[in-house]
Amino acid sequence: MKVCARILGLNHIEVGMDFSRGAHACDIILHSEFINPTDLAAYGSNPEKLKASRAVHELCVTRP
């Protein structure tokens, strides 16, 4: 099942690498598009989002 089908109101989602190397650069970025602000607000407590967040946080390391 596609991720968009499991999260109400999610139109599009993609993960990519950030190669900017700026002071506030990230290693990985998440871009998502929602149908409306209400669906975006609900995304914060969505079980699928929380599961993914836990998995990503386990992989994170602090930069020197």
OpenMM code with the backbone's topology and positions (N, CA, C; nanometers):
from openmm import Vec3, app, unit

residues = "MET LYS VAL CYS ALA ARG ILE LEU GLY LEU ASN HIS ILE GLU VAL GLY MET ASP PHE SER ARG GLY ALA HIS ALA CYS ASP ILE ILE LEU HIS SER GLU PHE ILE ASN PRO THR ASP LEU ALA ALA TYR GLY SER ASN PRO GLU LYS LEU LYS ALA SER ARG ALA VAL HIS GLU LEU CYS VAL THR ARG PRO".split()
positions = [
    Vec3(0.0851, -0.1179, 0.0000),
    Vec3(0.0000, 0.0000, 0.0000),
    Vec3(0.0896, 0.1242, 0.0000),
    Vec3(0.0579, 0.2192, -0.0836),
    Vec3(0.1349, 0.3431, -0.0910),
    Vec3(0.1159, 0.4257, 0.0352),
    Vec3(0.2186, 0.5040, 0.0700),
    Vec3(0.2129, 0.5885, 0.1885),
    Vec3(0.0962, 0.6861, 0.1801),
    Vec3(0.0745, 0.7460, 0.0636),
    Vec3(-0.0338, 0.8439, 0.0495),
    Vec3(-0.1699, 0.7825, 0.0808),
    Vec3(-0.1861, 0.6547, 0.0572),
    Vec3(-0.3137, 0.5879, 0.0855),
    Vec3(-0.3317, 0.5630, 0.2350),
    Vec3(-0.2237, 0.5624, 0.3121),
    Vec3(-0.2315, 0.5354, 0.4557),
    Vec3(-0.2431, 0.6611, 0.5405),
    Vec3(-0.2218, 0.7793, 0.4802),
    Vec3(-0.2269, 0.9045, 0.5551),
    Vec3(-0.3313, 0.9948, 0.4905),
    Vec3(-0.4385, 1.0205, 0.5633),
    Vec3(-0.5505, 1.0993, 0.5139),
    Vec3(-0.5045, 1.2381, 0.4692),
    Vec3(-0.5414, 1.2756, 0.3486),
    Vec3(-0.5126, 1.4088, 0.2984),
    Vec3(-0.3756, 1.4288, 0.2385),
    Vec3(-0.2920, 1.3258, 0.2398),
    Vec3(-0.1574, 1.3373, 0.1843),
    Vec3(-0.1628, 1.3167, 0.0334),
    Vec3(-0.1249, 1.4187, -0.0411),
    Vec3(-0.1248, 1.4118, -0.1874),
    Vec3(0.0050, 1.3563, -0.2432),
    Vec3(0.1168, 1.3968, -0.1820),
    Vec3(0.2481, 1.3614, -0.2366),
    Vec3(0.3498, 1.3646, -0.1241),
    Vec3(0.4466, 1.2741, -0.1293),
    Vec3(0.5550, 1.2747, -0.0309),
    Vec3(0.6812, 1.2222, -0.0982),
    Vec3(0.7935, 1.2835, -0.0664),
    Vec3(0.9207, 1.2347, -0.1186),
    Vec3(1.0317, 1.2633, -0.0183),
    Vec3(1.1322, 1.1794, -0.0206),
    Vec3(1.2488, 1.1928, 0.0652),
    Vec3(1.3682, 1.2134, -0.0257),
    Vec3(1.4553, 1.3040, 0.0138),
    Vec3(1.5728, 1.3296, -0.0673),
    Vec3(1.6919, 1.3671, 0.0190),
    Vec3(1.8064, 1.3781, -0.0444),
    Vec3(1.9290, 1.4168, 0.0249),
    Vec3(1.9552, 1.5648, 0.0015),
    Vec3(2.0060, 1.6314, 0.1038),
    Vec3(2.0397, 1.7731, 0.0952),
    Vec3(2.1903, 1.7840, 0.0750),
    Vec3(2.2310, 1.8363, -0.0385),
    Vec3(2.3726, 1.8496, -0.0704),
    Vec3(2.4222, 1.9934, -0.0550),
    Vec3(2.3446, 2.0807, 0.0077),
    Vec3(2.3797, 2.2225, 0.0148),
    Vec3(2.4998, 2.2503, 0.1041),
    Vec3(2.5216, 2.1701, 0.2044),
    Vec3(2.6339, 2.1837, 0.2978),
    Vec3(2.6389, 2.3184, 0.3679),
    Vec3(2.5264, 2.3873, 0.3770),
    Vec3(2.5197, 2.5136, 0.4497),
    Vec3(2.5229, 2.4893, 0.5994),
    Vec3(2.5319, 2.5972, 0.6760),
    Vec3(2.5413, 2.5868, 0.8217),
    Vec3(2.4199, 2.5151, 0.8822),
    Vec3(2.3038, 2.5328, 0.8213),
    Vec3(2.1818, 2.4701, 0.8729),
    Vec3(2.1333, 2.3575, 0.7823),
    Vec3(2.2238, 2.3022, 0.7062),
    Vec3(2.1863, 2.1960, 0.6120),
    Vec3(2.1459, 2.0699, 0.6858),
    Vec3(2.0647, 1.9908, 0.6204),
    Vec3(2.0218, 1.8613, 0.6717),
    Vec3(2.0789, 1.7532, 0.5809),
    Vec3(2.0885, 1.6341, 0.6332),
    Vec3(2.1333, 1.5232, 0.5505),
    Vec3(2.0194, 1.4698, 0.4648),
    Vec3(1.9016, 1.4645, 0.5240),
    Vec3(1.7840, 1.4102, 0.4563),
    Vec3(1.6705, 1.5104, 0.4699),
    Vec3(1.5938, 1.5269, 0.3638),
    Vec3(1.4789, 1.6163, 0.3687),
    Vec3(1.3522, 1.5383, 0.3338),
    Vec3(1.2416, 1.5842, 0.3879),
    Vec3(1.1112, 1.5250, 0.3593),
    Vec3(1.0224, 1.6359, 0.3047),
    Vec3(0.9697, 1.6142, 0.1869),
    Vec3(0.8779, 1.7102, 0.1254),
    Vec3(0.7425, 1.6422, 0.1139),
    Vec3(0.6398, 1.7051, 0.1690),
    Vec3(0.5056, 1.6478, 0.1629),
    Vec3(0.4040, 1.7555, 0.1269),
    Vec3(0.2989, 1.7146, 0.0583),
    Vec3(0.1924, 1.8053, 0.0170),
    Vec3(0.0586, 1.7481, 0.0634),
    Vec3(-0.0204, 1.8346, 0.1285),
    Vec3(-0.1498, 1.7937, 0.1816),
    Vec3(-0.2630, 1.8659, 0.1103),
    Vec3(-0.3815, 1.8087, 0.1176),
    Vec3(-0.4992, 1.8653, 0.0520),
    Vec3(-0.5378, 1.9990, 0.1145),
    Vec3(-0.5299, 2.0077, 0.2473),
    Vec3(-0.5701, 2.1310, 0.3155),
    Vec3(-0.4996, 2.1411, 0.4510),
    Vec3(-0.5052, 2.2576, 0.5164),
    Vec3(-0.4392, 2.2762, 0.6460),
    Vec3(-0.4898, 2.1822, 0.7559),
    Vec3(-0.6150, 2.1433, 0.7501),
    Vec3(-0.6690, 2.0519, 0.8506),
    Vec3(-0.6014, 1.9156, 0.8428),
    Vec3(-0.5825, 1.8651, 0.7214),
    Vec3(-0.5138, 1.7368, 0.7042),
    Vec3(-0.3676, 1.7469, 0.7462),
    Vec3(-0.3041, 1.8601, 0.7181),
    Vec3(-0.1663, 1.8812, 0.7614),
    Vec3(-0.1571, 1.8789, 0.9136),
    Vec3(-0.2491, 1.9449, 0.9811),
    Vec3(-0.2501, 1.9476, 1.1277),
    Vec3(-0.2696, 1.8074, 1.1850),
    Vec3(-0.3560, 1.7283, 1.1241),
    Vec3(-0.3818, 1.5922, 1.1712),
    Vec3(-0.2617, 1.5007, 1.1503),
    Vec3(-0.1776, 1.5322, 1.0546),
    Vec3(-0.0596, 1.4518, 1.0231),
    Vec3(0.0346, 1.4397, 1.1431),
    Vec3(0.0409, 1.5424, 1.2256),
    Vec3(0.1316, 1.5417, 1.3402),
    Vec3(0.1099, 1.4270, 1.4365),
    Vec3(-0.0126, 1.3798, 1.4488),
    Vec3(-0.0421, 1.2705, 1.5418),
    Vec3(-0.0787, 1.1406, 1.4698),
    Vec3(-0.0573, 1.1362, 1.3387),
    Vec3(-0.0897, 1.0160, 1.2615),
    Vec3(0.0033, 0.9009, 1.3026),
    Vec3(-0.0509, 0.7818, 1.3322),
    Vec3(0.0315, 0.6682, 1.3744),
    Vec3(0.1417, 0.6310, 1.2740),
    Vec3(0.1134, 0.6402, 1.1452),
    Vec3(0.2157, 0.6088, 1.0439),
    Vec3(0.3294, 0.7100, 1.0500),
    Vec3(0.2968, 0.8363, 1.0695),
    Vec3(0.3987, 0.9413, 1.0794),
    Vec3(0.4821, 0.9218, 1.2049),
    Vec3(0.4183, 0.8906, 1.3162),
    Vec3(0.4903, 0.8705, 1.4422),
    Vec3(0.5841, 0.7502, 1.4331),
    Vec3(0.5400, 0.6449, 1.3680),
    Vec3(0.6249, 0.5262, 1.3497),
    Vec3(0.7481, 0.5608, 1.2661),
    Vec3(0.7276, 0.6344, 1.1588),
    Vec3(0.8392, 0.6745, 1.0724),
    Vec3(0.9341, 0.7684, 1.1468),
    Vec3(0.8795, 0.8599, 1.2261),
    Vec3(0.9630, 0.9534, 1.3022),
    Vec3(1.0535, 0.8798, 1.3999),
    Vec3(0.9996, 0.7802, 1.4679),
    Vec3(1.0810, 0.7024, 1.5620),
    Vec3(1.1952, 0.6314, 1.4889),
    Vec3(1.1657, 0.5748, 1.3737),
    Vec3(1.2678, 0.5037, 1.2970),
    Vec3(1.3773, 0.5994, 1.2510),
    Vec3(1.3398, 0.7173, 1.2045),
    Vec3(1.4390, 0.8151, 1.1585),
    Vec3(1.5230, 0.8651, 1.2758),
    Vec3(1.4626, 0.8948, 1.3887),
    Vec3(1.5359, 0.9436, 1.5038),
    Vec3(1.6387, 0.8433, 1.5529),
    Vec3(1.6114, 0.7152, 1.5384),
    Vec3(1.7093, 0.6130, 1.5777),
    Vec3(1.8327, 0.6157, 1.4880),
    Vec3(1.8191, 0.6678, 1.3675),
    Vec3(1.9296, 0.6738, 1.2733),
    Vec3(2.0083, 0.8046, 1.2815),
    Vec3(1.9534, 0.9034, 1.3506),
    Vec3(2.0160, 1.0349, 1.3568),
    Vec3(2.1405, 1.0345, 1.4455),
    Vec3(2.2363, 1.1157, 1.4053),
    Vec3(2.3562, 1.1373, 1.4856),
    Vec3(2.3775, 1.2881, 1.4981),
    Vec3(2.4457, 1.3275, 1.6020),
    Vec3(2.4750, 1.4684, 1.6215),
    Vec3(2.5985, 1.5059, 1.5434),
    Vec3(2.5925, 1.6201, 1.4790),
    Vec3(2.7082, 1.6679, 1.4038),
    Vec3(2.8113, 1.7250, 1.4994),
    Vec3(2.9398, 1.7110, 1.4645),
    Vec3(3.0457, 1.7690, 1.5515),
    Vec3(3.0425, 1.9202, 1.5495),
] * unit.nanometer
topology = app.Topology()
chain = topology.addChain("A")
for resn in residues:
    res = topology.addResidue(resn, chain)
    for name in ("N", "CA", "C"):
        topology.addAtom(name, app.Element.getBySymbol(name[0]), res)
